[in-house]
């Protein structure tokens, strides 16, 4: 199983990038980051539409798509691990996580998503969300392996 993260915006060095790199480096599953950007000034709706096109083009066809969205479902870590384990056990070759831009996801992403997920009702900096997601994926991997990293 291969994991993908398609995200709007370019990451620079610093603590949030270090956090992301730390947890991605711990994963045994192959992980690919694809960063996309629209460099034109556009209306919010047009920007979301173009970002959605770029995000969806950055991931493999047939991937299970998880869009991080404020209207998504917040899951406990164990439930998130179970969801990944279920996709894995059903033969998913690729799972792609999508992080939209400042205005959120375009309709095409929500329509394509197999699951909408939130990190609670608060708004988080998008670069920090990358690190939080990487840690939760690593935690899911450890839960599925029966490793004591996750203790409830």
Secondary structure, DSSP 4 states (H G I P E B T S, - for coil): -EEEEEEES---SSHHHHHHHHHHHH-SSEEEEEEE---S---HHHHHHHHHHHHHHTS-TT-EEEEEEEEEE---HHHHHHHHHHHHHTT-SEEEEEE-BTTB--HHHHHH-SEEE-S-SS---HHHHHHHHHHHHHHHHHHHTT-TT---
